[in-house]
Amino acid sequence: MTLEMFPLSDLALVLCILHCTHGGSTDTEFVASSEGLTSIPPIPDETISADLQDNQIRDIPSGSISHLSNLVTLVLKKNELTEVRADMWDGLNSLQGLFLEDNQISFIEPEAFVALTTLQHLFLEGNQLAVVEADTFGLMPSLVVLILSSNPITRIHARAFAGLPSCTSLSASFTELDVVEAGVFDSLSSLEFLQLKHCEIKRIEYGAFSDLSKLEILSLGGNQLAEVDSGMWVGLESLTTLELEDNQLNEIDEGAWKGLRQLERLELSDNNINIVNWRQWEDLTSLQSLHLDGNSIVFIPVDVFTNLTNIEQIRLFGNDLEFLNQDIFGPSHPRRLKLTLGGNPLQCDGRLCWVVEGERQGWLQVSDRYSTENPQCANFDNQELSEVDIGC
């Protein structure tokens, strides 16, 4: 029998049988990537890892892989799947990793993954999901990581993630989500990392994160949030990192960070903030790093950072500051502080004497200090500034 005897539609499958089960695989690893396949090829029963990426597979018929009870990893990224059904995964009693990135999936049947009781990692980024319905990811007791990024998602319904008691990481970045609704993240009691970057989020409903008592990192950069208030962060008692860079934040309300007692890093760069006052930061007693680069801050009043007793870094690069008084820290300065001041039209006069003294004493380190808007401060960038230079 020769290859010419097979129709062109079956030729890729025959080539895979000749190559994938012998030359390209081991006894437990089946490799059939970039083979031009349009359907699932025969896969040996003992297979533990199957790589079928970069083909043109359009469907997984019921029962076609149900014999793979030992399969731990299944890679189907870069194929042409358009839907996910529960009957696709029958018999995969050992599966831990399922990779479905870069397909054309626009529909997932409710509880489509219910048979995958051992699944720990599910990757679905780069598909065509527009809505995540209730119970889409229900009854998946072992799932730890769920990736939904780079889908045109406009809405995630309440209970979409019901039944994920072990999930610690969830990413839905680069979507078209504009509102984070209350109830969406209920039941994710183990979640530690939530990424919602570069969506179109304009509003976060009160208590949207209230069930996430173990969440440590919340990433909301690159959205369209214009304001923040304490109702957004209800329940986030373990949060240590909050990223809000590249939004449209203007003024920050007093008490905006209420309840975030464990927060260590706050990223507010590249917003439209022009006013700061001490009440904005009074709840952040554990804060170590504050990023305010690329805003429009003209003046920082006395005592603004008084309550930041654990602060180690403040970034103020690229604002409109002409001077900065030591009194912003209150009656005493931090134990050790790295301060970034570059890109500001600083006036090199006696109001900067405390900077020279702070560096001499060793508690202050100032970096990126040069401002092209004020060439008189050139020595400030080169760390040659002395008391004489600024009239101390």
Phi, psi and omega in degrees: 000133180245165181295333181295342182284347184264142173300153180301326181295336181257354187297318180298322179295318179296315178300322179294318179299319181289323186265311190293324184272359180230283187290329187258003186221172172249186181297329183245354180243123181248120182242121178216047180275147176054044181253001181075020183289141174249354178214169181290126178279169174296128181239129182303146183303325187278002185299134177256326180229127180236123181247106181242026185288159175060049173235198177237036181292126186255342183202158172238094182301149178305129178086354185289337177231017184291345179279355186268063184289345180262357185294128180254323183230130177231117182252115180233021181294153179059050171240202184234032176294138181245344180212162177233125180239157181295326185288352178292330192252011179305134176090352181274070189283350183242002187296131179243331181230124180234120187245108184239026182294153170056044168256205178235034186291121178242352182219131174236121180297140176307134181056037181295340184251016187299332180284344185268069185289345179256359185295131181247330184230123180231120183245120183231015183291157177074030177249202185239030179290126180255327180225136174254108186282165175301141177068013177302320181244042180278152173057054176235080192294339185256355186295129181251319184235129177231123182242119180238013185297159176058042169242153179278048184289125177255339179208141172242118184283155172303143180072013176297329182250021179296135178090028177240067186290343184254358186292124179250340183225129179222128178234128175224046180280165179054049175240186179252022179295128181246345177224135172262108186276147173297139178096344182298319185258012175299146179084352178272062189290345181257000187296131179245335183226124179230120182243120178228048185276150173052048170256210176233033187293121178251339186212141175239117183292151180304129177076015182299333181248017191295338179271359188262061185290344179257000182297131180250327183231124177236118184248114183233021181293154175073030177248202183234032178291129180257344180208159176228147174216166187296336180296340179290333191251013179304128176094351184272061186286345180252003186296128178247337181226127177232118183251117181230024181294155174057047169248207179236032182295134179250272176265148178254120183294152174298136181078014183299333184251021182303131179095349182269058185290339181262000185295128181249333182225126179235118184254111181234021183294154172058048171243202180241029183290128178234347180233135174229144174216163191295331182292342178290336187244002190297338180271353189266060185288344179259359187298132178248330184224124180235119182251116180235023180301153169065031174253202182234037184286123181261325188214138176242114185290168176299142173070010183305317186256024183303319184278355180276068187288345180249013184295137180237339181213132172230123180253121181235020182302139171070038172252203182240033183284131175260336176206166182211118181270148177295338184295352178298339181265002182085203186291341180225150181270163177298159178298319179204132186218133171256122186241129179249121187237357184303157177074017175246147179280057184297139174266122183276080178228194186299344180288353176256007180303324182296333178293313178299315181293320179296321177290323179295322181282342175095358181270347184238135173234121182248128182233161177051055190267342188291136176239118179295343180284345179223084184300340179296343180264020184302319180294335180298324180286327184273009177061033179248004183295131180238173178297325179295318182303323185250008173076036179282000000 
